[in-house]
């Protein structure tokens, strides 16, 4: 397997990532956001990403 290309693996993506932050206490921040792919280059046949939710 050395120096062989693995088919249908790897990807490049660019996300739009809006989110919000809430300062709960002076040193505690709560954050939530969503990542929406605006560009995806999937190498071969793979599942893409619809969105990622961060809490």
mmCIF entry with sequence, helices, sheets and N, C-alpha, C, O atoms, coordinates in Angstrom:
data_MODEL
# 
_entry.id   MODEL 
# 
_entity.id                         1 
_entity.type                       polymer 
_entity.pdbx_number_of_molecules   1 
# 
_entity_poly.entity_id                      1 
_entity_poly.type                           'polypeptide(L)' 
_entity_poly.nstd_linkage                   no 
_entity_poly.nstd_monomer                   no 
_entity_poly.pdbx_seq_one_letter_code       
;(UNK)(UNK)(UNK)(UNK)(UNK)(UNK)(UNK)(UNK)(UNK)(UNK)(UNK)(UNK)(UNK)(UNK)(UNK)(UNK)
(UNK)(UNK)(UNK)(UNK)(UNK)(UNK)(UNK)(UNK)(UNK)(UNK)(UNK)(UNK)(UNK)(UNK)(UNK)(UNK)
(UNK)(UNK)(UNK)(UNK)(UNK)(UNK)(UNK)(UNK)(UNK)(UNK)(UNK)(UNK)(UNK)(UNK)(UNK)(UNK)
(UNK)(UNK)(UNK)(UNK)(UNK)(UNK)(UNK)
;
_entity_poly.pdbx_seq_one_letter_code_can   XXXXXXXXXXXXXXXXXXXXXXXXXXXXXXXXXXXXXXXXXXXXXXXXXXXXXXX 
_entity_poly.pdbx_strand_id                 A 
# 
loop_
_entity_poly_seq.entity_id 
_entity_poly_seq.num 
_entity_poly_seq.mon_id 
_entity_poly_seq.hetero 
1 1  UNK n 
1 2  UNK n 
1 3  UNK n 
1 4  UNK n 
1 5  UNK n 
1 6  UNK n 
1 7  UNK n 
1 8  UNK n 
1 9  UNK n 
1 10 UNK n 
1 11 UNK n 
1 12 UNK n 
1 13 UNK n 
1 14 UNK n 
1 15 UNK n 
1 16 UNK n 
1 17 UNK n 
1 18 UNK n 
1 19 UNK n 
1 20 UNK n 
1 21 UNK n 
1 22 UNK n 
1 23 UNK n 
1 24 UNK n 
1 25 UNK n 
1 26 UNK n 
1 27 UNK n 
1 28 UNK n 
1 29 UNK n 
1 30 UNK n 
1 31 UNK n 
1 32 UNK n 
1 33 UNK n 
1 34 UNK n 
1 35 UNK n 
1 36 UNK n 
1 37 UNK n 
1 38 UNK n 
1 39 UNK n 
1 40 UNK n 
1 41 UNK n 
1 42 UNK n 
1 43 UNK n 
1 44 UNK n 
1 45 UNK n 
1 46 UNK n 
1 47 UNK n 
1 48 UNK n 
1 49 UNK n 
1 50 UNK n 
1 51 UNK n 
1 52 UNK n 
1 53 UNK n 
1 54 UNK n 
1 55 UNK n 
# 
_struct_asym.id          A 
_struct_asym.entity_id   1 
# 
loop_
_struct_sheet.id 
_struct_sheet.type 
_struct_sheet.number_strands 
_struct_sheet.details 
AA1 ? 3 ? 
AA2 ? 3 ? 
# 
loop_
_struct_sheet_order.sheet_id 
_struct_sheet_order.range_id_1 
_struct_sheet_order.range_id_2 
_struct_sheet_order.offset 
_struct_sheet_order.sense 
AA1 1 2 ? anti-parallel 
AA1 2 3 ? anti-parallel 
AA2 1 2 ? anti-parallel 
AA2 2 3 ? anti-parallel 
# 
loop_
_struct_sheet_range.sheet_id 
_struct_sheet_range.id 
_struct_sheet_range.beg_label_comp_id 
_struct_sheet_range.beg_label_asym_id 
_struct_sheet_range.beg_label_seq_id 
_struct_sheet_range.pdbx_beg_PDB_ins_code 
_struct_sheet_range.end_label_comp_id 
_struct_sheet_range.end_label_asym_id 
_struct_sheet_range.end_label_seq_id 
_struct_sheet_range.pdbx_end_PDB_ins_code 
_struct_sheet_range.beg_auth_comp_id 
_struct_sheet_range.beg_auth_asym_id 
_struct_sheet_range.beg_auth_seq_id 
_struct_sheet_range.end_auth_comp_id 
_struct_sheet_range.end_auth_asym_id 
_struct_sheet_range.end_auth_seq_id 
AA1 1 UNK A 11 ? UNK A 16 ? UNK A 11 UNK A 16 
AA1 2 UNK A 28 ? UNK A 42 ? UNK A 28 UNK A 42 
AA1 3 UNK A 19 ? UNK A 25 ? UNK A 19 UNK A 25 
AA2 1 UNK A 11 ? UNK A 16 ? UNK A 11 UNK A 16 
AA2 2 UNK A 28 ? UNK A 42 ? UNK A 28 UNK A 42 
AA2 3 UNK A 52 ? UNK A 54 ? UNK A 52 UNK A 54 
# 
loop_
_atom_site.group_PDB 
_atom_site.id 
_atom_site.type_symbol 
_atom_site.label_atom_id 
_atom_site.label_alt_id 
_atom_site.label_comp_id 
_atom_site.label_asym_id 
_atom_site.label_entity_id 
_atom_site.label_seq_id 
_atom_site.pdbx_PDB_ins_code 
_atom_site.Cartn_x 
_atom_site.Cartn_y 
_atom_site.Cartn_z 
_atom_site.occupancy 
_atom_site.B_iso_or_equiv 
_atom_site.pdbx_formal_charge 
_atom_site.auth_seq_id 
_atom_site.auth_comp_id 
_atom_site.auth_asym_id 
_atom_site.auth_atom_id 
_atom_site.pdbx_PDB_model_num 
ATOM 1   N N  . UNK A 1 1  ? 0.822   -1.196 0.000  1.00 0.00 ? 1  UNK A N  1 
ATOM 2   C CA . UNK A 1 1  ? 0.000   0.000  0.000  1.00 0.00 ? 1  UNK A CA 1 
ATOM 3   C C  . UNK A 1 1  ? 0.867   1.261  0.000  1.00 0.00 ? 1  UNK A C  1 
ATOM 4   O O  . UNK A 1 1  ? 0.339   2.364  -0.136 1.00 0.00 ? 1  UNK A O  1 
ATOM 5   N N  . UNK A 1 2  ? 2.159   1.121  0.147  1.00 0.00 ? 2  UNK A N  1 
ATOM 6   C CA . UNK A 1 2  ? 3.015   2.295  0.199  1.00 0.00 ? 2  UNK A CA 1 
ATOM 7   C C  . UNK A 1 2  ? 3.008   3.009  -1.149 1.00 0.00 ? 2  UNK A C  1 
ATOM 8   O O  . UNK A 1 2  ? 3.179   2.385  -2.196 1.00 0.00 ? 2  UNK A O  1 
ATOM 9   N N  . UNK A 1 3  ? 2.807   4.322  -1.106 1.00 0.00 ? 3  UNK A N  1 
ATOM 10  C CA . UNK A 1 3  ? 2.779   5.183  -2.292 1.00 0.00 ? 3  UNK A CA 1 
ATOM 11  C C  . UNK A 1 3  ? 1.629   4.862  -3.238 1.00 0.00 ? 3  UNK A C  1 
ATOM 12  O O  . UNK A 1 3  ? 1.714   5.167  -4.427 1.00 0.00 ? 3  UNK A O  1 
ATOM 13  N N  . UNK A 1 4  ? 0.564   4.259  -2.740 1.00 0.00 ? 4  UNK A N  1 
ATOM 14  C CA . UNK A 1 4  ? -0.608  4.007  -3.560 1.00 0.00 ? 4  UNK A CA 1 
ATOM 15  C C  . UNK A 1 4  ? -1.712  4.980  -3.173 1.00 0.00 ? 4  UNK A C  1 
ATOM 16  O O  . UNK A 1 4  ? -1.882  5.304  -1.998 1.00 0.00 ? 4  UNK A O  1 
ATOM 17  N N  . UNK A 1 5  ? -2.453  5.438  -4.159 1.00 0.00 ? 5  UNK A N  1 
ATOM 18  C CA . UNK A 1 5  ? -3.570  6.349  -3.908 1.00 0.00 ? 5  UNK A CA 1 
ATOM 19  C C  . UNK A 1 5  ? -4.789  5.546  -3.456 1.00 0.00 ? 5  UNK A C  1 
ATOM 20  O O  . UNK A 1 5  ? -5.150  4.547  -4.078 1.00 0.00 ? 5  UNK A O  1 
ATOM 21  N N  . UNK A 1 6  ? -5.419  5.991  -2.367 1.00 0.00 ? 6  UNK A N  1 
ATOM 22  C CA . UNK A 1 6  ? -6.626  5.341  -1.867 1.00 0.00 ? 6  UNK A CA 1 
ATOM 23  C C  . UNK A 1 6  ? -7.820  6.033  -2.518 1.00 0.00 ? 6  UNK A C  1 
ATOM 24  O O  . UNK A 1 6  ? -8.048  7.222  -2.293 1.00 0.00 ? 6  UNK A O  1 
ATOM 25  N N  . UNK A 1 7  ? -8.572  5.303  -3.314 1.00 0.00 ? 7  UNK A N  1 
ATOM 26  C CA . UNK A 1 7  ? -9.711  5.882  -4.028 1.00 0.00 ? 7  UNK A CA 1 
ATOM 27  C C  . UNK A 1 7  ? -10.851 6.187  -3.073 1.00 0.00 ? 7  UNK A C  1 
ATOM 28  O O  . UNK A 1 7  ? -10.974 5.566  -2.018 1.00 0.00 ? 7  UNK A O  1 
ATOM 29  N N  . UNK A 1 8  ? -11.685 7.150  -3.453 1.00 0.00 ? 8  UNK A N  1 
ATOM 30  C CA . UNK A 1 8  ? -12.890 7.520  -2.704 1.00 0.00 ? 8  UNK A CA 1 
ATOM 31  C C  . UNK A 1 8  ? -12.567 7.878  -1.252 1.00 0.00 ? 8  UNK A C  1 
ATOM 32  O O  . UNK A 1 8  ? -13.260 7.437  -0.335 1.00 0.00 ? 8  UNK A O  1 
ATOM 33  N N  . UNK A 1 9  ? -11.533 8.664  -1.044 1.00 0.00 ? 9  UNK A N  1 
ATOM 34  C CA . UNK A 1 9  ? -11.183 9.109  0.306  1.00 0.00 ? 9  UNK A CA 1 
ATOM 35  C C  . UNK A 1 9  ? -10.706 10.556 0.254  1.00 0.00 ? 9  UNK A C  1 
ATOM 36  O O  . UNK A 1 9  ? -10.201 11.021 -0.768 1.00 0.00 ? 9  UNK A O  1 
ATOM 37  N N  . UNK A 1 10 ? -10.873 11.255 1.363  1.00 0.00 ? 10 UNK A N  1 
ATOM 38  C CA . UNK A 1 10 ? -10.453 12.650 1.452  1.00 0.00 ? 10 UNK A CA 1 
ATOM 39  C C  . UNK A 1 10 ? -11.481 13.585 0.845  1.00 0.00 ? 10 UNK A C  1 
ATOM 40  O O  . UNK A 1 10 ? -12.329 13.170 0.054  1.00 0.00 ? 10 UNK A O  1 
ATOM 41  N N  . UNK A 1 11 ? -11.397 14.847 1.221  1.00 0.00 ? 11 UNK A N  1 
ATOM 42  C CA . UNK A 1 11 ? -12.306 15.853 0.676  1.00 0.00 ? 11 UNK A CA 1 
ATOM 43  C C  . UNK A 1 11 ? -11.785 17.234 1.015  1.00 0.00 ? 11 UNK A C  1 
ATOM 44  O O  . UNK A 1 11 ? -10.986 17.394 1.938  1.00 0.00 ? 11 UNK A O  1 
ATOM 45  N N  . UNK A 1 12 ? -12.232 18.227 0.273  1.00 0.00 ? 12 UNK A N  1 
ATOM 46  C CA . UNK A 1 12 ? -11.984 19.635 0.569  1.00 0.00 ? 12 UNK A CA 1 
ATOM 47  C C  . UNK A 1 12 ? -13.343 20.301 0.705  1.00 0.00 ? 12 UNK A C  1 
ATOM 48  O O  . UNK A 1 12 ? -14.247 20.045 -0.091 1.00 0.00 ? 12 UNK A O  1 
ATOM 49  N N  . UNK A 1 13 ? -13.493 21.168 1.725  1.00 0.00 ? 13 UNK A N  1 
ATOM 50  C CA . UNK A 1 13 ? -14.771 21.834 1.967  1.00 0.00 ? 13 UNK A CA 1 
ATOM 51  C C  . UNK A 1 13 ? -14.527 23.260 2.439  1.00 0.00 ? 13 UNK A C  1 
ATOM 52  O O  . UNK A 1 13 ? -13.525 23.547 3.094  1.00 0.00 ? 13 UNK A O  1 
ATOM 53  N N  . UNK A 1 14 ? -15.450 24.143 2.100  1.00 0.00 ? 14 UNK A N  1 
ATOM 54  C CA . UNK A 1 14 ? -15.492 25.506 2.632  1.00 0.00 ? 14 UNK A CA 1 
ATOM 55  C C  . UNK A 1 14 ? -16.872 25.692 3.241  1.00 0.00 ? 14 UNK A C  1 
ATOM 56  O O  . UNK A 1 14 ? -17.886 25.415 2.600  1.00 0.00 ? 14 UNK A O  1 
ATOM 57  N N  . UNK A 1 15 ? -16.906 26.170 4.500  1.00 0.00 ? 15 UNK A N  1 
ATOM 58  C CA . UNK A 1 15 ? -18.155 26.325 5.237  1.00 0.00 ? 15 UNK A CA 1 
ATOM 59  C C  . UNK A 1 15 ? -18.463 27.794 5.504  1.00 0.00 ? 15 UNK A C  1 
ATOM 60  O O  . UNK A 1 15 ? -17.556 28.603 5.699  1.00 0.00 ? 15 UNK A O  1 
ATOM 61  N N  . UNK A 1 16 ? -19.747 28.128 5.510  1.00 0.00 ? 16 UNK A N  1 
ATOM 62  C CA . UNK A 1 16 ? -20.267 29.372 6.068  1.00 0.00 ? 16 UNK A CA 1 
ATOM 63  C C  . UNK A 1 16 ? -20.701 29.017 7.483  1.00 0.00 ? 16 UNK A C  1 
ATOM 64  O O  . UNK A 1 16 ? -21.474 28.077 7.670  1.00 0.00 ? 16 UNK A O  1 
ATOM 65  N N  . UNK A 1 17 ? -20.211 29.762 8.498  1.00 0.00 ? 17 UNK A N  1 
ATOM 66  C CA . UNK A 1 17 ? -20.398 29.342 9.895  1.00 0.00 ? 17 UNK A CA 1 
ATOM 67  C C  . UNK A 1 17 ? -20.953 30.454 10.781 1.00 0.00 ? 17 UNK A C  1 
ATOM 68  O O  . UNK A 1 17 ? -20.205 31.029 11.570 1.00 0.00 ? 17 UNK A O  1 
ATOM 69  N N  . UNK A 1 18 ? -22.253 30.775 10.673 1.00 0.00 ? 18 UNK A N  1 
ATOM 70  C CA . UNK A 1 18 ? -22.822 31.758 11.602 1.00 0.00 ? 18 UNK A CA 1 
ATOM 71  C C  . UNK A 1 18 ? -22.995 31.142 12.989 1.00 0.00 ? 18 UNK A C  1 
ATOM 72  O O  . UNK A 1 18 ? -23.190 29.934 13.124 1.00 0.00 ? 18 UNK A O  1 
ATOM 73  N N  . UNK A 1 19 ? -22.920 31.984 14.010 1.00 0.00 ? 19 UNK A N  1 
ATOM 74  C CA . UNK A 1 19 ? -23.083 31.484 15.376 1.00 0.00 ? 19 UNK A CA 1 
ATOM 75  C C  . UNK A 1 19 ? -23.355 32.616 16.346 1.00 0.00 ? 19 UNK A C  1 
ATOM 76  O O  . UNK A 1 19 ? -23.317 33.790 15.978 1.00 0.00 ? 19 UNK A O  1 
ATOM 77  N N  . UNK A 1 20 ? -23.629 32.252 17.584 1.00 0.00 ? 20 UNK A N  1 
ATOM 78  C CA . UNK A 1 20 ? -23.877 33.232 18.644 1.00 0.00 ? 20 UNK A CA 1 
ATOM 79  C C  . UNK A 1 20 ? -23.064 32.839 19.877 1.00 0.00 ? 20 UNK A C  1 
ATOM 80  O O  . UNK A 1 20 ? -22.787 31.663 20.116 1.00 0.00 ? 20 UNK A O  1 
ATOM 81  N N  . UNK A 1 21 ? -22.691 33.860 20.652 1.00 0.00 ? 21 UNK A N  1 
ATOM 82  C CA . UNK A 1 21 ? -22.002 33.645 21.921 1.00 0.00 ? 21 UNK A CA 1 
ATOM 83  C C  . UNK A 1 21 ? -22.764 34.363 23.018 1.00 0.00 ? 21 UNK A C  1 
ATOM 84  O O  . UNK A 1 21 ? -23.298 35.453 22.814 1.00 0.00 ? 21 UNK A O  1 
ATOM 85  N N  . UNK A 1 22 ? -22.809 33.731 24.196 1.00 0.00 ? 22 UNK A N  1 
ATOM 86  C CA . UNK A 1 22 ? -23.476 34.306 25.360 1.00 0.00 ? 22 UNK A CA 1 
ATOM 87  C C  . UNK A 1 22 ? -22.493 34.293 26.522 1.00 0.00 ? 22 UNK A C  1 
ATOM 88  O O  . UNK A 1 22 ? -21.979 33.238 26.894 1.00 0.00 ? 22 UNK A O  1 
ATOM 89  N N  . UNK A 1 23 ? -22.233 35.458 27.090 1.00 0.00 ? 23 UNK A N  1 
ATOM 90  C CA . UNK A 1 23 ? -21.337 35.573 28.232 1.00 0.00 ? 23 UNK A CA 1 
ATOM 91  C C  . UNK A 1 23 ? -22.136 35.278 29.486 1.00 0.00 ? 23 UNK A C  1 
ATOM 92  O O  . UNK A 1 23 ? -22.820 36.156 30.012 1.00 0.00 ? 23 UNK A O  1 
ATOM 93  N N  . UNK A 1 24 ? -22.052 34.026 29.977 1.00 0.00 ? 24 UNK A N  1 
ATOM 94  C CA . UNK A 1 24 ? -22.838 33.592 31.131 1.00 0.00 ? 24 UNK A CA 1 
ATOM 95  C C  . UNK A 1 24 ? -22.302 34.204 32.421 1.00 0.00 ? 24 UNK A C  1 
ATOM 96  O O  . UNK A 1 24 ? -23.066 34.728 33.232 1.00 0.00 ? 24 UNK A O  1 
ATOM 97  N N  . UNK A 1 25 ? -21.008 34.135 32.604 1.00 0.00 ? 25 UNK A N  1 
ATOM 98  C CA . UNK A 1 25 ? -20.315 34.744 33.738 1.00 0.00 ? 25 UNK A CA 1 
ATOM 99  C C  . UNK A 1 25 ? -19.070 35.429 33.188 1.00 0.00 ? 25 UNK A C  1 
ATOM 100 O O  . UNK A 1 25 ? -18.798 35.371 31.989 1.00 0.00 ? 25 UNK A O  1 
ATOM 101 N N  . UNK A 1 26 ? -18.332 36.063 34.052 1.00 0.00 ? 26 UNK A N  1 
ATOM 102 C CA . UNK A 1 26 ? -17.156 36.808 33.593 1.00 0.00 ? 26 UNK A CA 1 
ATOM 103 C C  . UNK A 1 26 ? -16.171 35.928 32.830 1.00 0.00 ? 26 UNK A C  1 
ATOM 104 O O  . UNK A 1 26 ? -15.543 36.392 31.879 1.00 0.00 ? 26 UNK A O  1 
ATOM 105 N N  . UNK A 1 27 ? -16.026 34.678 33.228 1.00 0.00 ? 27 UNK A N  1 
ATOM 106 C CA . UNK A 1 27 ? -15.062 33.785 32.577 1.00 0.00 ? 27 UNK A CA 1 
ATOM 107 C C  . UNK A 1 27 ? -15.705 32.548 31.941 1.00 0.00 ? 27 UNK A C  1 
ATOM 108 O O  . UNK A 1 27 ? -15.009 31.569 31.671 1.00 0.00 ? 27 UNK A O  1 
ATOM 109 N N  . UNK A 1 28 ? -17.008 32.573 31.699 1.00 0.00 ? 28 UNK A N  1 
ATOM 110 C CA . UNK A 1 28 ? -17.709 31.448 31.067 1.00 0.00 ? 28 UNK A CA 1 
ATOM 111 C C  . UNK A 1 28 ? -18.505 31.962 29.869 1.00 0.00 ? 28 UNK A C  1 
ATOM 112 O O  . UNK A 1 28 ? -19.367 32.831 30.001 1.00 0.00 ? 28 UNK A O  1 
ATOM 113 N N  . UNK A 1 29 ? -18.196 31.405 28.702 1.00 0.00 ? 29 UNK A N  1 
ATOM 114 C CA . UNK A 1 29 ? -18.882 31.778 27.468 1.00 0.00 ? 29 UNK A CA 1 
ATOM 115 C C  . UNK A 1 29 ? -19.573 30.541 26.908 1.00 0.00 ? 29 UNK A C  1 
ATOM 116 O O  . UNK A 1 29 ? -18.950 29.486 26.785 1.00 0.00 ? 29 UNK A O  1 
ATOM 117 N N  . UNK A 1 30 ? -20.854 30.660 26.567 1.00 0.00 ? 30 UNK A N  1 
ATOM 118 C CA . UNK A 1 30 ? -21.596 29.597 25.887 1.00 0.00 ? 30 UNK A CA 1 
ATOM 119 C C  . UNK A 1 30 ? -21.685 29.976 24.416 1.00 0.00 ? 30 UNK A C  1 
ATOM 120 O O  . UNK A 1 30 ? -21.937 31.131 24.075 1.00 0.00 ? 30 UNK A O  1 
ATOM 121 N N  . UNK A 1 31 ? -21.475 28.988 23.547 1.00 0.00 ? 31 UNK A N  1 
ATOM 122 C CA . UNK A 1 31 ? -21.443 29.268 22.117 1.00 0.00 ? 31 UNK A CA 1 
ATOM 123 C C  . UNK A 1 31 ? -22.236 28.210 21.359 1.00 0.00 ? 31 UNK A C  1 
ATOM 124 O O  . UNK A 1 31 ? -22.215 27.032 21.716 1.00 0.00 ? 31 UNK A O  1 
ATOM 125 N N  . UNK A 1 32 ? -22.931 28.635 20.316 1.00 0.00 ? 32 UNK A N  1 
ATOM 126 C CA . UNK A 1 32 ? -23.674 27.734 19.449 1.00 0.00 ? 32 UNK A CA 1 
ATOM 127 C C  . UNK A 1 32 ? -23.529 28.235 18.021 1.00 0.00 ? 32 UNK A C  1 
ATOM 128 O O  . UNK A 1 32 ? -23.414 29.437 17.784 1.00 0.00 ? 32 UNK A O  1 
ATOM 129 N N  . UNK A 1 33 ? -23.534 27.315 17.083 1.00 0.00 ? 33 UNK A N  1 
ATOM 130 C CA . UNK A 1 33 ? -23.416 27.725 15.694 1.00 0.00 ? 33 UNK A CA 1 
ATOM 131 C C  . UNK A 1 33 ? -23.750 26.582 14.756 1.00 0.00 ? 33 UNK A C  1 
ATOM 132 O O  . UNK A 1 33 ? -23.949 25.440 15.171 1.00 0.00 ? 33 UNK A O  1 
ATOM 133 N N  . UNK A 1 34 ? -23.806 26.921 13.486 1.00 0.00 ? 34 UNK A N  1 
ATOM 134 C CA . UNK A 1 34 ? -24.065 25.934 12.443 1.00 0.00 ? 34 UNK A CA 1 
ATOM 135 C C  . UNK A 1 34 ? -23.043 26.144 11.338 1.00 0.00 ? 34 UNK A C  1 
ATOM 136 O O  . UNK A 1 34 ? -22.685 27.279 11.022 1.00 0.00 ? 34 UNK A O  1 
ATOM 137 N N  . UNK A 1 35 ? -22.578 25.061 10.756 1.00 0.00 ? 35 UNK A N  1 
ATOM 138 C CA . UNK A 1 35 ? -21.656 25.114 9.632  1.00 0.00 ? 35 UNK A CA 1 
ATOM 139 C C  . UNK A 1 35 ? -22.396 24.607 8.395  1.00 0.00 ? 35 UNK A C  1 
ATOM 140 O O  . UNK A 1 35 ? -22.873 23.473 8.367  1.00 0.00 ? 35 UNK A O  1 
ATOM 141 N N  . UNK A 1 36 ? -22.484 25.456 7.379  1.00 0.00 ? 36 UNK A N  1 
ATOM 142 C CA . UNK A 1 36 ? -23.189 25.117 6.144  1.00 0.00 ? 36 UNK A CA 1 
ATOM 143 C C  . UNK A 1 36 ? -22.163 25.086 5.014  1.00 0.00 ? 36 UNK A C  1 
ATOM 144 O O  . UNK A 1 36 ? -21.509 26.097 4.760  1.00 0.00 ? 36 UNK A O  1 
ATOM 145 N N  . UNK A 1 37 ? -22.006 23.957 4.334  1.00 0.00 ? 37 UNK A N  1 
ATOM 146 C CA . UNK A 1 37 ? -21.009 23.902 3.267  1.00 0.00 ? 37 UNK A CA 1 
ATOM 147 C C  . UNK A 1 37 ? -21.447 24.743 2.064  1.00 0.00 ? 37 UNK A C  1 
ATOM 148 O O  . UNK A 1 37 ? -22.560 24.596 1.558  1.00 0.00 ? 37 UNK A O  1 
ATOM 149 N N  . UNK A 1 38 ? -20.554 25.619 1.622  1.00 0.00 ? 38 UNK A N  1 
ATOM 150 C CA . UNK A 1 38 ? -20.831 26.411 0.422  1.00 0.00 ? 38 UNK A CA 1 
ATOM 151 C C  . UNK A 1 38 ? -20.068 25.858 -0.777 1.00 0.00 ? 38 UNK A C  1 
ATOM 152 O O  . UNK A 1 38 ? -20.369 26.197 -1.922 1.00 0.00 ? 38 UNK A O  1 
ATOM 153 N N  . UNK A 1 39 ? -19.066 24.994 -0.507 1.00 0.00 ? 39 UNK A N  1 
ATOM 154 C CA . UNK A 1 39 ? -18.313 24.337 -1.575 1.00 0.00 ? 39 UNK A CA 1 
ATOM 155 C C  . UNK A 1 39 ? -17.770 23.019 -1.042 1.00 0.00 ? 39 UNK A C  1 
ATOM 156 O O  . UNK A 1 39 ? -17.228 22.965 0.062  1.00 0.00 ? 39 UNK A O  1 
ATOM 157 N N  . UNK A 1 40 ? -17.915 21.952 -1.831 1.00 0.00 ? 40 UNK A N  1 
ATOM 158 C CA . UNK A 1 40 ? -17.395 20.631 -1.460 1.00 0.00 ? 40 UNK A CA 1 
ATOM 159 C C  . UNK A 1 40 ? -16.758 19.981 -2.685 1.00 0.00 ? 40 UNK A C  1 
ATOM 160 O O  . UNK A 1 40 ? -17.344 19.960 -3.767 1.00 0.00 ? 40 UNK A O  1 
ATOM 161 N N  . UNK A 1 41 ? -15.573 19.460 -2.503 1.00 0.00 ? 41 UNK A N  1 
ATOM 162 C CA . UNK A 1 41 ? -14.905 18.666 -3.534 1.00 0.00 ? 41 UNK A CA 1 
ATOM 163 C C  . UNK A 1 41 ? -14.654 17.289 -2.933 1.00 0.00 ? 41 UNK A C  1 
ATOM 164 O O  . UNK A 1 41 ? -13.646 17.066 -2.262 1.00 0.00 ? 41 UNK A O  1 
ATOM 165 N N  . UNK A 1 42 ? -15.574 16.378 -3.179 1.00 0.00 ? 42 UNK A N  1 
ATOM 166 C CA . UNK A 1 42 ? -15.456 15.015 -2.660 1.00 0.00 ? 42 UNK A CA 1 
ATOM 167 C C  . UNK A 1 42 ? -14.630 14.204 -3.646 1.00 0.00 ? 42 UNK A C  1 
ATOM 168 O O  . UNK A 1 42 ? -14.890 14.225 -4.849 1.00 0.00 ? 42 UNK A O  1 
ATOM 169 N N  . UNK A 1 43 ? -13.654 13.505 -3.142 1.00 0.00 ? 43 UNK A N  1 
ATOM 170 C CA . UNK A 1 43 ? -12.793 12.691 -4.004 1.00 0.00 ? 43 UNK A CA 1 
ATOM 171 C C  . UNK A 1 43 ? -13.445 11.334 -4.218 1.00 0.00 ? 43 UNK A C  1 
ATOM 172 O O  . UNK A 1 43 ? -13.325 10.437 -3.384 1.00 0.00 ? 43 UNK A O  1 
ATOM 173 N N  . UNK A 1 44 ? -14.130 11.193 -5.333 1.00 0.00 ? 44 UNK A N  1 
ATOM 174 C CA . UNK A 1 44 ? -14.797 9.934  -5.631 1.00 0.00 ? 44 UNK A CA 1 
ATOM 175 C C  . UNK A 1 44 ? -16.205 9.901  -5.076 1.00 0.00 ? 44 UNK A C  1 
ATOM 176 O O  . UNK A 1 44 ? -16.823 10.942 -4.855 1.00 0.00 ? 44 UNK A O  1 
ATOM 177 N N  . UNK A 1 45 ? -16.708 8.694  -4.853 1.00 0.00 ? 45 UNK A N  1 
ATOM 178 C CA . UNK A 1 45 ? -18.071 8.488  -4.370 1.00 0.00 ? 45 UNK A CA 1 
ATOM 179 C C  . UNK A 1 45 ? -18.040 8.474  -2.845 1.00 0.00 ? 45 UNK A C  1 
ATOM 180 O O  . UNK A 1 45 ? -17.492 7.553  -2.240 1.00 0.00 ? 45 UNK A O  1 
ATOM 181 N N  . UNK A 1 46 ? -18.636 9.510  -2.219 1.00 0.00 ? 46 UNK A N  1 
ATOM 182 C CA . UNK A 1 46 ? -18.682 9.638  -0.764 1.00 0.00 ? 46 UNK A CA 1 
ATOM 183 C C  . UNK A 1 46 ? -19.950 10.375 -0.376 1.00 0.00 ? 46 UNK A C  1 
ATOM 184 O O  . UNK A 1 46 ? -20.596 11.017 -1.205 1.00 0.00 ? 46 UNK A O  1 
ATOM 185 N N  . UNK A 1 47 ? -20.292 10.270 0.899  1.00 0.00 ? 47 UNK A N  1 
ATOM 186 C CA . UNK A 1 47 ? -21.377 11.086 1.428  1.00 0.00 ? 47 UNK A CA 1 
ATOM 187 C C  . UNK A 1 47 ? -20.868 12.504 1.648  1.00 0.00 ? 47 UNK A C  1 
ATOM 188 O O  . UNK A 1 47 ? -19.761 12.701 2.149  1.00 0.00 ? 47 UNK A O  1 
ATOM 189 N N  . UNK A 1 48 ? -21.672 13.483 1.276  1.00 0.00 ? 48 UNK A N  1 
ATOM 190 C CA . UNK A 1 48 ? -21.333 14.874 1.523  1.00 0.00 ? 48 UNK A CA 1 
ATOM 191 C C  . UNK A 1 48 ? -21.870 15.321 2.867  1.00 0.00 ? 48 UNK A C  1 
ATOM 192 O O  . UNK A 1 48 ? -22.451 14.529 3.610  1.00 0.00 ? 48 UNK A O  1 
ATOM 193 N N  . UNK A 1 49 ? -21.674 16.596 3.177  1.00 0.00 ? 49 UNK A N  1 
ATOM 194 C CA . UNK A 1 49 ? -22.147 17.174 4.430  1.00 0.00 ? 49 UNK A CA 1 
ATOM 195 C C  . UNK A 1 49 ? -23.276 18.142 4.130  1.00 0.00 ? 49 UNK A C  1 
ATOM 196 O O  . UNK A 1 49 ? -23.109 19.047 3.313  1.00 0.00 ? 49 UNK A O  1 
ATOM 197 N N  . UNK A 1 50 ? -24.439 17.967 4.785  1.00 0.00 ? 50 UNK A N  1 
ATOM 198 C CA . UNK A 1 50 ? -25.539 18.914 4.651  1.00 0.00 ? 50 UNK A CA 1 
ATOM 199 C C  . UNK A 1 50 ? -25.337 20.097 5.592  1.00 0.00 ? 50 UNK A C  1 
ATOM 200 O O  . UNK A 1 50 ? -25.494 21.249 5.189  1.00 0.00 ? 50 UNK A O  1 
ATOM 201 N N  . UNK A 1 51 ? -24.990 19.811 6.847  1.00 0.00 ? 51 UNK A N  1 
ATOM 202 C CA . UNK A 1 51 ? -24.685 20.851 7.828  1.00 0.00 ? 51 UNK A CA 1 
ATOM 203 C C  . UNK A 1 51 ? -24.063 20.204 9.059  1.00 0.00 ? 51 UNK A C  1 
ATOM 204 O O  . UNK A 1 51 ? -24.178 18.995 9.262  1.00 0.00 ? 51 UNK A O  1 
ATOM 205 N N  . UNK A 1 52 ? -23.406 21.013 9.873  1.00 0.00 ? 52 UNK A N  1 
ATOM 206 C CA . UNK A 1 52 ? -22.882 20.601 11.181 1.00 0.00 ? 52 UNK A CA 1 
ATOM 207 C C  . UNK A 1 52 ? -23.444 21.566 12.203 1.00 0.00 ? 52 UNK A C  1 
ATOM 208 O O  . UNK A 1 52 ? -23.411 22.779 11.994 1.00 0.00 ? 52 UNK A O  1 
ATOM 209 N N  . UNK A 1 53 ? -23.955 21.049 13.301 1.00 0.00 ? 53 UNK A N  1 
ATOM 210 C CA . UNK A 1 53 ? -24.505 21.873 14.376 1.00 0.00 ? 53 UNK A CA 1 
ATOM 211 C C  . UNK A 1 53 ? -23.563 21.797 15.567 1.00 0.00 ? 53 UNK A C  1 
ATOM 212 O O  . UNK A 1 53 ? -23.193 20.710 16.013 1.00 0.00 ? 53 UNK A O  1 
ATOM 213 N N  . UNK A 1 54 ? -23.177 22.970 16.079 1.00 0.00 ? 54 UNK A N  1 
ATOM 214 C CA . UNK A 1 54 ? -22.276 23.024 17.236 1.00 0.00 ? 54 UNK A CA 1 
ATOM 215 C C  . UNK A 1 54 ? -23.019 23.639 18.406 1.00 0.00 ? 54 UNK A C  1 
ATOM 216 O O  . UNK A 1 54 ? -23.668 24.674 18.262 1.00 0.00 ? 54 UNK A O  1 
ATOM 217 N N  . UNK A 1 55 ? -22.925 23.006 19.559 1.00 0.00 ? 55 UNK A N  1 
ATOM 218 C CA . UNK A 1 55 ? -23.546 23.526 20.779 1.00 0.00 ? 55 UNK A CA 1 
ATOM 219 C C  . UNK A 1 55 ? -22.491 23.701 21.845 1.00 0.00 ? 55 UNK A C  1 
ATOM 220 O O  . UNK A 1 55 ? -22.802 24.130 22.957 1.00 0.00 ? 55 UNK A O  1 
# 
